[in-house]
Amino acid sequence: MRAGPKILAIESSCDETACAVVEGLQVRASVVASQVAIHAAYGGVVPELASRHHLTAAVPVLRAALVQAGLPLHELDALAVTEGPGLVGALLVGVQMAQGLALATGLPLHGIHHMEGHLLSPFLGDHATAARDFVPHLALSVSGGHSELVLVEGLARYQVLGSTRDDAAGEAFDKVAKLLGLGYPGGPVIDRLAREGDPQAIAFPRAMLDRQRFEFSFSGLKTAVAVHLQQHGQPSSRAALADLCASFQAAVVDVLVMKARLARRKFGCVAMTIVGGVSANHGLREAMAAAARQDGFELWTPELRYCGDNAAMIAAAAALRVQAGLAPGVRVFASGAIDEVRR
């Protein structure tokens, strides 16, 4: 991969405090401090706690990333920070730290849309994998807050083809895990159990499969699981629990894959990506890989270490923006669609 601008980035949009240094799309350092153990007791992210822990973790994470990269601040070309969407209090910690660094170093600061970072994640390279050139493609973006199909026509040129009308896929995983008493975050636990079960054991609904549009809906599926538990009780054995998890996961994956294949055919995309936290789900990866073989398109997925929130993807987005000559600037926002990204 060709060398590119050296960028230091900070990510603090939710419950991960992260800092990374990249050179183009090549990761030189990536450090993430997770808050999962803190929020697990509450069954989800507590915004106030998240903000407080960002304050204590930010400086150690920054120092660790600089040491790992072996690169002093004066050799950087620019800084980057997640500007939104996310929890405002959490975002402000990262933004204020980045603004302080920009003031101290005189480096330009690029605010990056969190989902633009995720769109770059399959193209990252590091000591273990080679970087890919960023090219137009169709992206399936799936996480706790997003489930959408995005036509990526180029840098900062994103068209949302369809998104969820209610719960995102990752949100549905976490809510069903809570119904089953599996703890938080529930997605990885359901994924592990699903590999032991029969995906056809329970006939859960596939919402909006009959519609030739690219929208999603997962709240009805969550309700169907709740009704099943009311009627049959909690699974009485690990095997029964695995069957329920496999059946639920299959219902989510079937919808995601079918809609993605429909969009790919309509827009003639030769390549697809899966990005976001749920892109780590083995069932989704396997089903989409099978679709790629059957339909004849290229499929790119992030390395597992870049599926969740991280700063390497934020730095990579900034590196491409610097190369493209896009102006720096930061604004903090709690919500904002990817097709509203700054150009």
N, C-alpha and C positions, 0 to 999 in steps of 0.2 A: 504494500500500500504506500502511495506517495506520502511524504511528510507533509504536515499541514501546520496551521497555527497552534501554538502551545496555549492551552486554556486551562484555568483552574475554575471549577464549578462547585456550587453549594446547592444542596437539595434539602428542603425542610418542609415540604408541603403537607405532610400528615404525621406519621409516627416513626419515620426513619430520618436520622440525622446523617447526612452523607456529604462527602467531599471527594473530588476526583481531579486528576490531571490527565489530559489527553493531548496527543499531538496528531491533529487531523482526526481520524477515526480510530487511532491506535491508543489504547489505554495504557498510561504509564503508572497510574495509581488509582485505586478505588477503595475507599474506606466507608463502611456503613455501620452506624450504631443503632441497633434495633431497640424498640420499646415494647416488643410483643409481651414480654414477661410482666411489664408494668400494667398493661391494659387488659391482660387476660382475665384478671380477677373481676373485671367489670363487664366482660363479655363484648367489648368493643372499645374503640378509641375514645378517650375522654379528652376533649380539646384543651382544657386548661392544663391538665397533666402533661399533654404532649408539648405544649409551649414551654413549660417549665423545664422539661428534660432536654429540649433543644438548647436552652440557654446553658445548661451545664455540660452538654456534650459537644457543642459546636467547636470550641477552641481545641480540645484534644483531638477531635476528628480531623480538623484542618492541619494541625501539626503532623499527625500520623501520615496524612496523604502527601505532604511535602517531603517528609523523610522517605517514604516509599518511592516517590517519583525521583528523588535525588536531584531536584530542580529548585533553585532559589527563586524567590518572587521576581527578582529583576530580570529573569530570563523568560518570563511569561509574555505572551502577546496580548492577552485579554482575560477578563474575568466573566463568569456567567453565574446566574442564580435563577432558580425556579421562581417565577413571579405569580403563578396561578395555573389552574384552579387549585384550591386546597383550603385548609383551615387558615383563616386570616391571621390569627395569633401565631401559628406555627410558621407561616410564610414570612411574617415580619421579622422573625429572628434571623432567618437566612438572609433576607434582603438587607437588613440593617448591617449585618456582618459584612456582606459583600460590598455595600456602599462605603463602609469604613475602610475596607481594603482598597477600593478604587480611589478614595480620597488620599490614602497614604502612599499609594504607588503611582498614581496618575494613569493607571490602565483603564481602557474603556470597559464598561460593564454592560453585558447583554442580558436582558430579562428573557427567559425562555418559558414558553407554554409547556406545562408538564407533559401533556400528551404528545407534543412535538418531540420531546425527548424519547418517549416510548416508541414513536415511529422510527427513530434512529437506532434503537437497541439491537435489531438483528444484524446491523452492519458493523458493529464494534469488533475490533480486534485487540488482542492482548498477547501475553507471553504464551498462551496455550492455543489460540485460534487466530486465523488470518482475518483482517478486515475486508469488507466488501465495498465496492463503489456504490454510493447511494444512487438508485435509479428509480424511475416511476414504477408503481406497483399498486396492488389492492391490499389494504391492511384490514385485518380483523382485530379490533382493539377491545380487549376484554379484561376487566378488573373489577374491584369492588364498587367503583363509582361509574364505570363506563362499559357499555356494550354497544359497539357501533362498527359499521363498515365505512371505511374511508378510502376514497380514491386519491392516491398520492400522485399528483401530476408532476411534482418537482418540489424543491425547497420552498416552503411557505406557500405552496399551492395545494390546498387540501379541500376536498369536497366530501362532506358527510352524506352518504347515500341513505343511511338509515340508522336509527339508534333505538334504545329501549324506551318503551312507553312507561315503564314502572321500575321494577327492581333490575339492577344490573346483574350479570351472571355471577360475579364474585359475591355480591350481596346476597343472592339466593343461596349460594353455598354456605355462607356464614350463618344465615337464618335457619336453614335446615339443620346444620350442625348443632345449633343451639337447641332446636326442638329435640334432637337426639341426645343431648347432653354430652357432646363431643368436645366442648371447649372452644376457645378462640385463639387464633383464627381456625375456622373449621374446614376450609377448602382443602388443604393438604391432607387432613385426616380422612375426609371423605374419599379423596383420590386414592389413598393407600388402601382403604377398605374395599373400594370399588373393584380393585384388581383381584380380589378374592371372591367376588360375588357374580351372580347371574344378572346381566343387564335386562333380561326379559322376564324376570321373576314377578315384577309388578308393572302393570300397564299405566304408567303416569302419562299425563297429556303432553302433547307437543303443540304449544300455542302458535297460531298464525302460520302454520306450515302450508296452508292452502292458499296463502295470499302471495301474489307476485310482486311483493314489495320487500324492502330490506329492513323493516322494523322488527323489534324483538319485544317479548313480554314474558317475564318469569315469575310474576307475583302469583298467577294462577297455579303454577307448578308448586310453589311453596305452600299454597293453601291446600293443594291436593295431598301433599305429604302430611300436613297437619290433620286433615280429615282421615287419612289412612291410619294415623296413630291414634286418633280418637276411637276409631272403629275396631282396631286390632290390638291396640296397646303398643308399648315399646317392644322392639325385637327381643325375643327370649333367648337368643344365642348369638354368638359372633357370626355364625353363618347367615342367620336371618338378618342381622345388621348389615353384613356385607352385601346381601342381595338387595336390601333397600337402598343402600348407597350406590350400588352399581346401576340400579334402575333409575334413580334420580339423576345421576351423572349422565347416563345415556340420553335422558330426555333433554338435558341442557345441550349436550354435545350435538345431538341430531339436528336441533334447530340452528345452532351456530354454523355447522358445516353446510347444511342445505342452503341457508341464506347466502353464505359466502360463495358457494359454487354457482348459485343463480346470478349473483352480481358479477362474478368473474366472467361468466359466459356472455352476459349482456354487454359488458364494457370491453371485452376482448383482451383482458390482462394476461400477460404471459408469466407473471410472477405474483405471488401472494406472500404476505407475512402474517404471523399471529404475534401480537404484542400485548403488554400489560401483565399484571400479576397472574391472571388465569392462564396465560400462555405457558406456564410451568406445568399445567395439568396434563398428566400422561395420557389420559383418555382422549382429550382434545387433540393433542399432538399426533397420536396414532391414527385417529379418524381422519384428520386433515392430510396426513401423509398418504394414507390410502386413497383419498380423493385426488391428490396430486398425481399419483401413479395412474389412476384410472382416467383422469381428464387430461393429463399431459401438460401440467404447468409446474413451474419451479416454486418450491415452498421454502421460505427462510424463517427460522425462529431464533430468538435470542438464546445465548447460553443461559443456563438456569440462574447464574449469578447476576444476570442483567434483566431478569423478568420482573422482579419487584422494583420498588422505588430505589434509585441510585443516582449518583451525581455524574457518572461517566456518560450517560445518555444526554444529560443536560449540557455537559461540556462539548460533546460531539455536535449537538445542534448549533451551539455557538460557534464552533470551529467552521462549520459549513457556512454560517451566516457571515463570518469574517471573510472567508474566501470569496463569497458572493458580493461583498461590498455593502451589505445591509447595515443600516445605522444602528448603533447601540441605543439603549434606553430601557427603563424599568417602570412598570406600573403594577401594583398589587391588586389582585382580584380573586374573589372567592369562587366565581363560576364564570365560564366562558368557553364557547365551543371552539374546536380546533380549526374550523374554517374561518374563525375570526382572528387568527394569529397575525401578528404584526409583520408587514412586508418591508 
